[in-house]
């Protein structure tokens, strides 16, 4: 019974402490900027329902396949700039 009481108390303390710890760092979880293109930024292929979706530095990206994600991960700055250039032209 003592063990059950101790475990319940521990669960309560952890449950209260975790949300407080996240709020204490002062960072809000911001919504990422939506991906503005209808094509993959890596391969320039049209996106479909199987697009690979992820967020990089607060910007949502959609790529046509996992292979393009590997290419993106090798040189992310290149594709961030390419996206910025593509959206500036619109």
C-alpha positions, 0 to 999 in steps of 0.5 A: 500500500505504501508503494502504491501511495508513493507511485501515485504521488510521484505520478502527480508530481511529474504530471504537474512539473512537466507542463510547468517546465515547458512553460518556464522556458518562455518559448511558445509553440508557434505554428509553422509557416505553411508550405506555399508551393505545389511542387517539391523544392528539391526535385521540382516534381508535383506534390501528391498525397504521399508528400513527405511533410516536416518542419525546418526552422519554423517553415513547413516543407513538403517533398515528393519522396523520402529520397528528396528528404535525404537530399534536403538534410544534406544541404538544408540552407540551399533549399531554404534559400530556394524556397525564399527565392521562389516565394519572392517571385510570386 
